[in-house]
Amino acid sequence: MIKDKIIYNRSIKKWPKDERPRERLFKYGEHILTNAELLAILFEKGSEGLNAVDLGREILSHFKTFRNMSHSDIQELRKFKGMGDAKIAQLRSAER
């Protein structure tokens, strides 16, 4: 199974430590992480029923690229469950 296709239905805090995005970044470097995992680190947490990696996957699935996401309207980001002011601000500030 491709790593990016694994869907966990639980909090990242409950994942094995060696599979958590932040720990993988420190151990292997950012180049080994999927774009969804990089977004998960940026978002810090998901929303009810959706962990941060899955939220990142949903957003990337919709926009296809980071460039498309960075050119999107803030209201379009708000349509995703869990994308409130804090996560949108984190995303927009990281795009600079």
N, C-alpha and C positions, 0 to 999 in steps of 0.2 A: 504494500500500500504506500502511496506517495505521502510523504510527511505532511505536505500542505493540505491534504484531503482528510486528515484525521480530525474528527469532531468530538470534542469532549463536552459532555453535558454537565460539567461541574466547574466550580471555581478553580482558577489556575493555582491558587494556594494549595489545593488538594492534589495537584499533579505531582508525579515524581520530580524531585528537584532537578534532575538532569534533563528534564523535558520542558521546564519553564523558560519562557523567552528571555527574561533578564539574565538568568543563570547561564543559558546557552550563549548569550552575547558575551558575557565575561569570560567564559571558558573557551569559546571558539572564534569569537569576533563577529562583527555585524554582518559580514559577507555571507555567513552560513545561514542566517535567519531569512525566513520568507518575509515578503512585504507585510503580510497580515501580522506576523509576530512583531515586526518593527512598529506597526501601528499600535499593537497591544501594549508595548512598552510605553509608548507615548500617551495612550489613553489611561493607563494604570489600572483600570477596571472596566468591566462591561456593564451590563444592566441585568435586571432580573431575568433569569432563564437564558442568558447569553453572556458567555465569558468574553474577555477583551479580544482574544484571537478570533473568535467567531464574528464579533462585531467588525473587526478589521476585514475579515473575509467578505462579509456582506457589502461593506462600503466599496472595497476593491472590485467586487463582482459587478457592482452597479456602474462605477466610473471607469473601470478597466485600467487606467493608468493614474499615477500620481499627478501628472500634468493636468489631466481632465478634472481630477479632484480639486486641485488648487485653483482652477478657473471656475469652479462651481459657485453657485449662489448659496449663501448661508442658509437660506430657507430650504434648499434641497438637502443639505446635511441634516437639518432638523427633522426631516421625515424619518430618519432612522431611529428606532427605539434605543434610547440611551445616549443619543447625541444632543446634549444640552449645551448651555453656554460654556461651561468649563472645558469640555472636550473639543468643542469647535474652536475655542481660543487656543488650546494647546496645538491643535492641528494647524491653524492659520499661522501661529507664531513659528512653528517648525518649518513651514514652507518658505519662510524668508531666509 
